Amino acid sequence: MYADGKISLVGPTAVTLIISIVKMEVAEFRKRGKEMVDYIADYLENIEKRNVYPDVEPGYLRALIPEVAPDEPETYEDVVKDIERVIMPGVTHWHSPYFYAYFPSANSFPALLADMLSGGIGCVGFSWAASPACTELETVVLDWLGKMLKLPEEFIAGTEGEGGGVIQGTASEATLVALLAARSRMVKRVQADHPELTEVHIMSKLVAYASNQAHSSVERAGLIGGVRMKKLPTDSKFAVRGEYLRKVIEEDKAAGLIPFFFCATLGTTPSCAFDRITELGPICNAEGIWMHIDAAYAGSSFICPEFRPLLDGVEFADSFNFNAHKWLLVNFDCSAMWVKKRADIIGAFKMDPLYLKHDHQESGLVTDYRHWQIPLGRRFRSLKLWFVLRMYGCQGLQQHIRKQVTLAKEFESLLLGDERFEICAEVVLGLVCFRLKGSNDLNEVLLKRINSSRRIHLVPCQLAGQFVLRLAVCARTTESRHIREAWTHITKLASELLRENQH
């Protein structure tokens, strides 16, 4: 120590000091980590006591915290106190059994624990060498999951397969990756026959297709990919049929365009409709069009034998994707994607600067997932899928899905017993689309009152020009009593609204 009281940063004393600080930090982490697990467990155990939808106005949070970050360290206790004061008032509680909006966002304790481990390991798995376990576990568990879905053998990596699976962040990313791979493949095909054509010229002729019920991210993929995207009409069940696709392909080819990509949807966001891929797939194959299947929500259900026929026709697809983080009890983000020929994706994205090269990349035995995705870096996401698949098993996951489908059917039966309501789409899985018989304005007011009460949370959709309410069974902890409470609440507000309209 110097005379002025400052500590020297050299010598054995400094080493001892640094070690003691590290020990202090680890001890504190052990204590606080256990406290946080307790907080999360209490939060989830008591979540239904909270209003599912927050009662705040835009900009609420800025008034609750300082305008600048603190100069001096604050205590952990002070930070934790502000969770309830600052954060929780503005949280929509997606895992509340009274949350029926959008689609499920999966949650389970095994996945939470695996996410903690992933954060602790903290690797960035852009290549096999960056962390071999991160890559190899992903390849294996995607094979596990593909076999649970009974995907065609071409999608399974194994040790010698040409295809395989990858975890993307979202289905939106998977669609974009598939579209860009399809674009690259078609440009190369056209240039092989017409080497005089530039990539820019070919790109200007490309055209992609999707259902008019497809998720907005499909159209967004076309915008990002710089290609025109056409929306196809649907039948009375909101599904794209083969005849619709064949007609538009013929028209576009006659106009000098080059059809190259079709995104089929299994389980659309508005109504959980299913495009007829057994009709669409052969057309795509005959025309050399990449068929990508987006089954973001519905895909989890295909592990159940009774729902697997909804995936019939996947053998015609070039790529297939669903969100394990929606319905398979794996926390966000974990979007499973499979391709028949990995070379198509790698050919679109491969970049190999010297600092990313490693000794084993030319061996043919390893996968570098940076070539399969938009970002370079990636987290150890396969850990949570591995934990969930092992701790629930296929049977446990099937039981979870069947329970939620049963709850949706229960809500459907309650609707059928009240002649004031109508069901607007076939109830196949865990989504029920319904409305009060009457005007769109009437149903908009009903939804506004439902959400303003903050007892349950719903979102709408539009089907055949009608304003429709959607009830999706979302939370892992939803039970029959929650469905009946939701129904009681909805009918109470509907009765009040109808009485007002009579006067």
VEXNUDREN-885926 format. One record per residue (C-alpha): residue in three letters; x, y, z. Coordinates in steps of 0.1 Angstrom, whole numbers, padded with zeros to 4 digits, always signed. Layout:
alaXYZ;...
REM end
This chain:
met+0000+0000+0000;tyr+0013+0035-0009;ala+0016+0063+0017;asp-0015+0080+0003;gly-0036+0049+0011;lys-0040+0036-0025;ile-0034-0001-0031;ser-0006-0013-0054;leu-0019-0033-0084;val+0012-0055-0086;gly+0026-0083-0066;pro+0011-0112-0046;thr-0011-0088-0025;ala-0029-0077-0057;val-0035-0113-0067;thr-0049-0122-0033;leu-0072-0091-0034;ile-0085-0100-0069;ile-0092-0137-0059;ser-0110-0125-0028;ile-0132-0102-0049;val-0140-0130-0073;lys-0150-0153-0043;met-0172-0125-0030;glu-0189-0122-0064;val-0195-0159-0067;ala-0209-0161-0031;glu-0232-0132-0038;phe-0243-0148-0071;arg-0252-0181-0054;lys-0273-0162-0029;arg-0290-0139-0053;gly-0295-0167-0079;lys-0315-0188-0054;glu-0335-0157-0045;met-0343-0151-0082;val-0354-0187-0087;asp-0378-0182-0057;tyr-0391-0150-0072;ile-0398-0166-0106;ala-0414-0196-0090;asp-0436-0174-0069;tyr-0445-0153-0099;leu-0455-0183-0120;glu-0473-0200-0090;asn-0494-0169-0083;ile-0496-0154-0118;glu-0534-0158-0121;lys-0538-0133-0092;arg-0524-0105-0114;asn-0544-0087-0140;val-0535-0104-0173;tyr-0533-0071-0192;pro-0515-0040-0179;asp-0532-0008-0170;val-0506+0017-0182;glu-0503+0044-0208;pro-0475+0047-0234;gly-0445+0063-0218;tyr-0454+0052-0183;leu-0420+0038-0175;arg-0399+0068-0183;ala-0415+0087-0154;leu-0405+0060-0129;ile-0368+0059-0135;pro-0340+0085-0137;glu-0331+0102-0170;val-0295+0089-0169;ala-0278+0058-0157;pro-0263+0059-0122;asp-0226+0070-0117;glu-0222+0049-0085;pro-0232+0012-0082;glu-0266+0006-0067;thr-0274-0024-0044;tyr-0290-0055-0057;glu-0319-0050-0032;asp-0327-0017-0048;val-0328-0032-0083;val-0350-0060-0072;lys-0374-0037-0054;asp-0380-0019-0087;ile-0391-0051-0105;glu-0425-0047-0089;arg-0425-0009-0090;val-0413-0004-0126;ile-0415-0036-0146;met-0445-0057-0135;pro-0471-0029-0139;gly-0463-0029-0176;val-0461-0066-0182;thr-0487-0085-0202;his-0487-0119-0184;trp-0484-0143-0213;his-0483-0173-0190;ser-0514-0165-0171;pro-0543-0190-0175;tyr-0564-0159-0185;phe-0542-0151-0215;tyr-0559-0162-0247;ala-0543-0139-0272;tyr-0522-0146-0302;phe-0508-0182-0298;pro-0490-0199-0269;ser-0456-0188-0258;ala-0442-0220-0243;asn-0429-0221-0207;ser-0417-0249-0185;phe-0394-0253-0155;pro-0369-0276-0173;ala-0366-0251-0201;leu-0360-0222-0177;leu-0333-0242-0160;ala-0316-0250-0193;asp-0318-0213-0203;met-0299-0205-0170;leu-0272-0230-0179;ser-0270-0216-0215;gly-0265-0181-0201;gly-0239-0194-0177;ile-0219-0212-0203;gly-0222-0182-0225;cys-0207-0196-0257;val-0214-0181-0292;gly-0219-0212-0313;phe-0213-0199-0349;ser-0191-0228-0358;trp-0183-0263-0345;ala-0150-0252-0332;ala-0165-0223-0313;ser-0182-0249-0290;pro-0185-0285-0303;ala-0213-0295-0279;cys-0234-0265-0289;thr-0234-0276-0326;glu-0236-0314-0321;leu-0264-0314-0295;glu-0285-0292-0319;thr-0280-0316-0348;val-0289-0346-0326;val-0320-0331-0309;leu-0334-0318-0342;asp-0330-0354-0355;trp-0349-0366-0323;leu-0377-0340-0329;gly-0378-0348-0367;lys-0384-0385-0359;met-0411-0376-0334;leu-0428-0357-0362;lys-0422-0387-0386;leu-0405-0364-0411;pro-0393-0380-0443;glu-0358-0394-0440;glu-0344-0367-0462;phe-0349-0341-0434;ile-0329-0361-0409;ala-0291-0354-0407;gly-0279-0386-0391;thr-0242-0391-0399;glu-0245-0391-0437;gly-0277-0373-0446;glu-0279-0344-0470;gly-0305-0325-0450;gly-0309-0317-0414;gly-0323-0294-0387;val-0313-0261-0373;ile-0328-0239-0345;gln-0337-0204-0358;gly-0349-0176-0336;thr-0384-0174-0350;ala-0405-0188-0378;ser-0401-0153-0395;glu-0364-0160-0397;ala-0370-0195-0410;thr-0392-0182-0438;leu-0367-0156-0448;val-0338-0181-0448;ala-0359-0204-0470;leu-0368-0177-0494;leu-0332-0164-0497;ala-0320-0200-0503;ala-0347-0205-0529;arg-0337-0172-0546;ser-0301-0182-0547;arg-0309-0217-0561;met-0331-0203-0589;val-0306-0176-0599;lys-0279-0203-0603;arg-0303-0225-0623;val-0313-0197-0647;gln-0277-0186-0651;ala-0266-0221-0659;asp-0289-0221-0689;his-0285-0184-0697;pro-0251-0172-0686;glu-0256-0139-0704;leu-0283-0129-0678;thr-0272-0109-0648;glu-0283-0117-0613;val-0301-0083-0611;his-0321-0091-0642;ile-0331-0125-0630;met-0341-0111-0596;ser-0364-0086-0613;lys-0384-0116-0628;leu-0387-0137-0597;val-0421-0142-0580;ala-0430-0159-0548;tyr-0464-0170-0535;ala-0482-0174-0502;ser-0518-0176-0489;asn-0537-0144-0483;gln-0541-0159-0447;ala-0503-0163-0443;his-0485-0145-0415;ser-0473-0110-0423;ser-0437-0121-0418;val-0440-0141-0451;glu-0448-0109-0471;arg-0420-0092-0451;ala-0395-0119-0462;gly-0404-0109-0498;leu-0396-0073-0490;ile-0363-0081-0474;gly-0354-0105-0502;gly-0362-0079-0529;val-0387-0101-0547;arg-0424-0097-0555;met-0448-0117-0534;lys-0483-0126-0545;lys-0510-0136-0521;leu-0532-0164-0533;pro-0570-0167-0526;thr-0583-0193-0503;asp-0614-0216-0501;ser-0643-0216-0477;lys-0620-0231-0450;phe-0593-0204-0456;ala-0570-0229-0473;val-0550-0225-0506;arg-0558-0252-0531;gly-0537-0266-0559;glu-0559-0251-0586;tyr-0553-0216-0573;leu-0515-0220-0574;arg-0515-0237-0608;lys-0535-0208-0623;val-0513-0180-0611;ile-0481-0199-0621;glu-0494-0202-0656;glu-0503-0166-0658;asp-0470-0154-0644;lys-0449-0177-0667;ala-0468-0163-0697;ala-0459-0128-0685;gly-0422-0137-0685;leu-0419-0140-0647;ile-0400-0168-0629;pro-0420-0185-0601;phe-0394-0197-0575;phe-0409-0200-0540;phe-0442-0209-0523;cys-0448-0207-0486;ala-0476-0230-0475;thr-0491-0225-0441;leu-0503-0252-0417;gly-0522-0235-0390;thr-0527-0199-0401;thr-0526-0171-0375;pro-0562-0159-0380;ser-0580-0192-0379;cys-0556-0221-0378;ala-0564-0231-0414;phe-0543-0257-0433;asp-0532-0252-0469;arg-0537-0284-0490;ile-0500-0294-0493;thr-0509-0327-0509;glu-0522-0308-0538;leu-0497-0279-0537;gly-0465-0300-0533;pro-0466-0319-0566;ile-0472-0286-0585;cys-0442-0270-0568;asn-0420-0301-0575;ala-0430-0302-0612;glu-0423-0265-0616;gly-0390-0265-0597;ile-0405-0241-0571;trp-0391-0243-0535;met-0420-0252-0511;his-0415-0240-0476;ile-0440-0251-0449;asp-0447-0227-0421;ala-0464-0246-0392;ala-0453-0221-0365;tyr-0482-0230-0341;ala-0497-0262-0354;gly-0464-0280-0359;ser-0461-0292-0323;ser-0493-0311-0325;phe-0479-0333-0353;ile-0461-0354-0326;cys-0496-0368-0318;pro-0507-0396-0342;glu-0542-0382-0345;phe-0529-0349-0358;arg-0500-0362-0379;pro-0522-0365-0410;leu-0523-0327-0411;leu-0487-0329-0422;asp-0493-0353-0450;gly-0476-0339-0481;val-0445-0327-0462;glu-0425-0351-0484;phe-0429-0326-0513;ala-0414-0297-0492;asp-0379-0284-0495;ser-0380-0270-0460;phe-0403-0272-0429;asn-0405-0251-0398;phe-0424-0249-0365;asn-0420-0230-0333;ala-0411-0253-0304;his-0414-0222-0283;lys-0451-0219-0290;trp-0466-0252-0279;leu-0439-0276-0270;leu-0430-0262-0236;val-0396-0248-0248;asn-0392-0211-0238;phe-0387-0185-0265;asp-0367-0185-0287;cys-0365-0220-0303;ser-0378-0223-0338;ala-0371-0257-0354;met-0364-0258-0391;trp-0354-0287-0414;val-0342-0287-0450;lys-0339-0316-0474;lys-0306-0303-0489;arg-0283-0283-0466;ala-0262-0274-0496;asp-0290-0251-0508;ile-0289-0230-0477;ile-0251-0231-0473;gly-0247-0221-0509;ala-0268-0189-0502;phe-0251-0178-0470;lys-0215-0193-0469;met-0188-0168-0460;asp-0154-0181-0447;pro-0131-0153-0435;leu-0098-0166-0421;tyr-0107-0158-0385;leu-0137-0182-0387;lys-0118-0211-0402;his-0109-0242-0382;asp-0091-0274-0386;his-0122-0297-0390;gln-0144-0277-0413;glu-0133-0296-0445;ser-0137-0330-0429;gly-0173-0334-0438;leu-0181-0345-0403;val-0191-0311-0388;thr-0218-0285-0392;asp-0211-0247-0390;tyr-0245-0233-0383;arg-0235-0198-0392;his-0241-0209-0428;trp-0277-0218-0421;gln-0290-0185-0407;ile-0290-0147-0409;pro-0269-0137-0379;leu-0234-0150-0373;gly-0237-0156-0335;arg-0261-0180-0318;arg-0269-0191-0283;phe-0268-0226-0269;arg-0306-0230-0275;ser-0305-0268-0280;leu-0300-0272-0242;lys-0336-0263-0234;leu-0350-0285-0261;trp-0328-0314-0248;phe-0340-0308-0212;val-0377-0306-0222;leu-0376-0337-0245;arg-0359-0357-0218;met-0379-0346-0188;tyr-0414-0347-0205;gly-0408-0374-0230;cys-0429-0377-0261;gln-0459-0389-0241;gly-0458-0360-0217;leu-0457-0335-0246;gln-0485-0353-0263;gln-0506-0351-0231;his-0500-0314-0228;ile-0512-0308-0264;arg-0542-0330-0261;lys-0553-0313-0229;gln-0552-0279-0246;val-0571-0291-0276;thr-0597-0306-0252;leu-0600-0272-0235;ala-0606-0255-0268;lys-0633-0280-0276;glu-0649-0272-0242;phe-0651-0235-0251;glu-0665-0245-0285;ser-0693-0265-0268;leu-0701-0235-0246;leu-0704-0213-0277;leu-0726-0238-0294;gly-0750-0237-0265;asp-0756-0199-0268;glu-0775-0189-0299;arg-0763-0154-0297;phe-0728-0164-0308;glu-0714-0180-0340;ile-0682-0200-0346;cys-0663-0187-0376;ala-0638-0214-0384;glu-0634-0251-0378;val-0619-0258-0344;val-0591-0282-0351;leu-0565-0276-0324;gly-0564-0250-0296;leu-0579-0220-0313;val-0615-0209-0314;cys-0627-0181-0337;phe-0661-0167-0327;arg-0682-0136-0326;leu-0716-0122-0316;lys-0741-0125-0344;gly-0744-0090-0356;ser-0723-0061-0370;asn-0685-0058-0369;asp-0689-0026-0348;leu-0708-0047-0321;asn-0679-0072-0319;glu-0653-0045-0318;val-0670-0029-0288;leu-0673-0063-0272;leu-0635-0070-0276;lys-0627-0036-0263;arg-0647-0042-0232;ile-0632-0076-0226;asn-0596-0063-0228;ser-0604-0031-0208;ser-0616-0052-0179;arg-0582-0069-0178;arg-0597-0102-0166;ile-0588-0120-0198;his-0569-0110-0229;leu-0580-0117-0265;val-0570-0104-0299;pro-0591-0102-0331;cys-0588-0113-0367;gln-0607-0107-0399;leu-0623-0137-0417;ala-0644-0132-0449;gly-0648-0095-0441;gln-0660-0102-0405;phe-0644-0089-0373;val-0638-0121-0353;leu-0626-0127-0318;arg-0599-0154-0312;leu-0595-0175-0281;ala-0563-0195-0281;val-0556-0218-0252;cys-0521-0206-0243;ala-0508-0211-0207;arg-0494-0244-0196;thr-0515-0240-0164;thr-0549-0234-0180;glu-0576-0257-0167;ser-0613-0262-0173;arg-0622-0237-0146;his-0603-0210-0163;ile-0622-0216-0196;arg-0655-0215-0178;glu-0645-0183-0160;ala-0636-0168-0194;trp-0669-0178-0208;thr-0688-0164-0179;his-0669-0131-0182;ile-0675-0129-0220;thr-0712-0137-0218;lys-0717-0112-0190;leu-0702-0084-0210;ala-0720-0095-0242;ser-0754-0094-0223;glu-0747-0059-0210;leu-0738-0048-0245;leu-0769-0063-0262;arg-0792-0048-0235;glu-0776-0013-0242;asn-0782-0018-0280;gln-0819-0026-0274;his-0826+0008-0259;
REM end
